[in-house]
Amino acid sequence: MCCIMPMYGNYSNTLYLYVLHNASPITVFIIVVLYSRFHFESYQQLQAMRFAVDAINRNPDILPNVTLGFQAYDSCDFLQYDLKGALQVLTGYDGVIPNYRCTPDVPLSSIIGPAISTHSILIAHILGLYGYPQISHYSTSSFLSDRRTFPSFFRTVPSDIFQSKGLAHLVLHFGWTWVGLLAADNDYGQQGIQLVQQEIVNGGACVAFTENILMSQPNRNAPHIVNVMKASTAVAVVVYSTDVDVIPILEEMLLQNVTGKIFIASEAWSTTTVATIDRYNTLLSGTLGLALHSGTILGLIEYLNKIDPSMELGRDWIKIFWELAFNCNFISDKNETGSLDTNVNKCTGTEDLESIQNIYNDVSSLRTAFSVYTAVHVVVNALEAMNNCKKGEESYSCPDIYNFMPWQLLHYMKKVRFTQNSGREVFFDKNGDPPATYDIVNWQLSPSSAMKYVKVGSYDTADPHGNVFTINISAITWTSGNQKVPVSVCSQSCPPGFWKATKKGEPVCCFQCVPCPQGEISNHTDSYNCLKCPWNLWPNPDKSRCLPKLIEYLSYEDSLGKTMASTSTVSSLVPIAILKIFIQFKATPIVKANNYSLSCLLLVSLSFCFLCSLAFIGYPQLEKCLIRQVAFGMVFALCISCILAKTMMVIFAFMVTKPGSNLKKWTNPWVSYMIVFISSLIQFLLCLTWLSLSPPFPEENMETQPTIIILHCNEGSRTAFWCMLGYLGLLATVSFIFAFLARRLPDSFNEAKFITFSMLAFLSVWVSYIPASLSAQGKYTVAMEIFAILTSTWALVICMFVPKCFIILFSLPNQNFTAEPRGTHWETLCCSTM
């Protein structure tokens, strides 16, 4: 079988494969086209192909009785040379005779190459007509994945579709949302950069600029491109081109002193071997790129170092390589490299290749050479599968390995599947593409200022563990040795607590950060909207997370609740103490004149007035909500009713003393009890109606203060509440009016004055409570009502009983209380009748 390996001029290389059977020494037809530059890397690829062919021919277990042979053509990066070479192989002679195969005894198995996608597309159109398998080791254009157009095309490198996804994934991985794009204006660059742009935009990033590297211009449009790069704030720049086309851009960047850019390189230049690239080390340090997956070929280094100028096979190429590798000239009428320098050494042909180190014998990271090596093994595996065909296994008869048609081998090429020494499996999908595997490389300067390509990750769509994209960020060195990941954004990221608001007329990546509205949060950077916190949660001050709302109610644990509770408890003992004094001194005229029974009932109700405020403190349970306002209304109604009864009895007692008065029956004690009973009954009926129709209930108030859940008792019907409170006001007002009218009645013990002051204080407190309660919030509303209860109760205690207690305890300590009481006749009557 024959292989042909390429390109010693520029980039393109082509391998054409034949099968030789019953053949003596392999005859090789080689077209040598001298070019201005001899590529050591391409020559290494040729030797890798030769090494694979020789190893297979020496292995008796692979294709026994079949010898592999090859022909190699150098296209010098010219499309016409690639086309000419392909047609010559198909014809079998130097002259091109379309549709004729002039060497039927040596079947052509396949063609390996070319390396340039545009060239492969043209040749694939021709080979597809005849069904000849074509395997490219470097053509990556996604156009070639069209199986209907290119039915016989295969390749051992991934399609640009995968590369574009990998480059976009690399950009998005570092959070670069503002990216520049540069691409060569050919099939490779244009289609590739369009796919990159599509993936970047789908990933949520934006393109700052897109510029074409114009192949038709000597300077590649570099001045304009660099001006655009200089004016843009984008730091990351994806370059989809070859190394030769990138150099004018780098040169212009040096002229304009443009630095600080991070290049993302496509595989065509991510591991470039162009010698002049070292001139731009300061610009390229930190570059990231996708490179073809590297592999190892055992024994290749020894094979590479074994060649010498005495070999017949490819002697002209060897001499060119030898003169360039050792900087010498062979003694002949014409040296192969055309050098006119007479000071260079003479080549002896015995120089030792092991003594030098260059791209040719550097096997530390084989990429394209490994791809060529793999292509040879693909063809061999297909031939072996065809040779091992057993009748009955196929829908047609098994082809003869010595005389087969190209479409018959194509059938087996589609089914190729084998595992390399590294454990990586080689196969083709329905489009003729292998699994996409790339190395992520980082350009780093060595201590000697030489550029090296360090593998920092991989992009492998066939990874058995599903880890398609892996990268070691700590192994990356950025521009000027910086270890911190550069930032390439149009607008700085919005921290948690803000959301991104797009600026009008600008890309979505150019935005302004707007704080989240009240009650909403954003818990990650660059949020597009804010989320509303659940009802029982509230944002923290940074609006980055929801925290449980504070629950507020007047409890016994806080200082305000403790103060109110202790005050209520202590205050309730004061009426009890006064009651004890009244019981002890009940025989005194002052106690008798103040209606002993009503005074005792009033003191008991005042004690309960103090204690009812305790129902307003603590967790607002349903039972507490139902009883607290009712208890307050009832005890105060009882209290004011007693005062009203006392007032009415004072008036009746005075009026009885007038001549001809028939009101003596109204001075009966049962009248005062009836006043108390009826007045309290009305309040009881109001409260009963309230509890029946719209009773109070516990409620969680989240509207008054959004950050706090206020637990309180909803009064159910505010109308009922104010009716209850208004009724107390009515009783107090009536008592105040009657007491005010009776304030000038003659008597040193006239109680009307004290009732007037007590009712005035009572009404003042509760009239002041109305606006105060409406302005208070949360637990302070409850505290305000408790304060009103305590204040109004103290007003009654002080105004009604403190003067009497003072007189009892300090003014009459030694009097004989069995004597006739002092005072006017109506006082004596009052005492006897009350």
HELIX and SHEET records of a PDB file:
HELIX    1   1 PHE A   40  ARG A   58  1                                  19    
HELIX    2   2 LEU A   79  THR A   91  1                                  13    
HELIX    3   3 SER A  117  TYR A  130  1                                  14    
HELIX    4   4 SER A  142  SER A  145  5                                   4    
HELIX    5   5 ASP A  160  HIS A  173  1                                  14    
HELIX    6   6 ASP A  187  ASN A  202  1                                  16    
HELIX    7   7 ALA A  222  ALA A  231  1                                  10    
HELIX    8   8 ASP A  243  GLN A  256  1                                  14    
HELIX    9   9 ALA A  275  TYR A  280  5                                   6    
HELIX   10  10 ASN A  281  LEU A  284  1                                   4    
HELIX   11  11 LEU A  300  LEU A  304  1                                   5    
HELIX   12  12 ARG A  315  PHE A  326  1                                  12    
HELIX   13  13 LEU A  353  SER A  355  5                                   3    
HELIX   14  14 THR A  368  ASN A  387  1                                  20    
HELIX   15  15 PRO A  406  MET A  413  1                                   8    
HELIX   16  16 ILE A  473  ALA A  475  5                                   3    
HELIX   17  17 THR A  479  GLY A  481  5                                   3    
HELIX   18  18 SER A  559  GLN A  584  1                                  26    
HELIX   19  19 PRO A  589  ALA A  593  1                                   5    
HELIX   20  20 TYR A  596  CYS A  612  1                                  17    
HELIX   21  21 SER A  613  PHE A  616  5                                   4    
HELIX   22  22 LEU A  622  VAL A  656  1                                  35    
HELIX   23  23 LYS A  664  THR A  667  5                                   4    
HELIX   24  24 PRO A  669  LEU A  693  1                                  25    
HELIX   25  25 ARG A  718  LEU A  741  1                                  24    
HELIX   26  26 ALA A  752  SER A  775  1                                  24    
HELIX   27  27 LYS A  779  PHE A  806  1                                  28    
HELIX   28  28 ILE A  807  SER A  811  3                                   5    
HELIX   29  29 HIS A  825  THR A  833  1                                   9    
SHEET    1   A 5 THR A  67  ASP A  74  0                                        
SHEET    2   A 5 ASN A  13  LEU A  20 -1                                        
SHEET    3   A 5 LEU A 108  ILE A 112 -1                                        
SHEET    4   A 5 GLN A 134  SER A 136  1                                        
SHEET    5   A 5 PHE A 153  ARG A 155  1                                        
SHEET    1   B 8 CYS A 206  ILE A 213  0                                        
SHEET    2   B 8 TRP A 178  ALA A 184  1                                        
SHEET    3   B 8 ALA A 236  TYR A 240  1                                        
SHEET    4   B 8 ILE A 262  ALA A 265  1                                        
SHEET    5   B 8 LEU A 288  LEU A 292  1                                        
SHEET    6   B 8 THR A 437  LEU A 445 -1                                        
SHEET    7   B 8 MET A 451  ASP A 460 -1                                        
SHEET    8   B 8 PHE A 469  ILE A 471 -1                                        
SHEET    1   C 2 CYS A 328  PHE A 330  0                                        
SHEET    2   C 2 ASN A 345  CYS A 347  1                                        
SHEET    1   D 2 ARG A 417  THR A 419  0                                        
SHEET    2   D 2 GLU A 425  PHE A 427 -1                                        
SHEET    1   E 2 PHE A 498  THR A 502  0                                        
SHEET    2   E 2 PHE A 511  PRO A 515 -1                                        
SHEET    1   F 2 GLU A 520  ILE A 521  0                                        
SHEET    2   F 2 LEU A 531  LYS A 532 -1                                        
SHEET    1   G 2 LEU A 537  PRO A 539  0                                        
SHEET    2   G 2 CYS A 546  PRO A 548 -1                                        
SHEET    1   H 3 LEU A 550  GLU A 552  0                                        
SHEET    2   H 3 ILE A 708  ASN A 714  1                                        
SHEET    3   H 3 PHE A 697  ASN A 701 -1                                        
END                                                                             
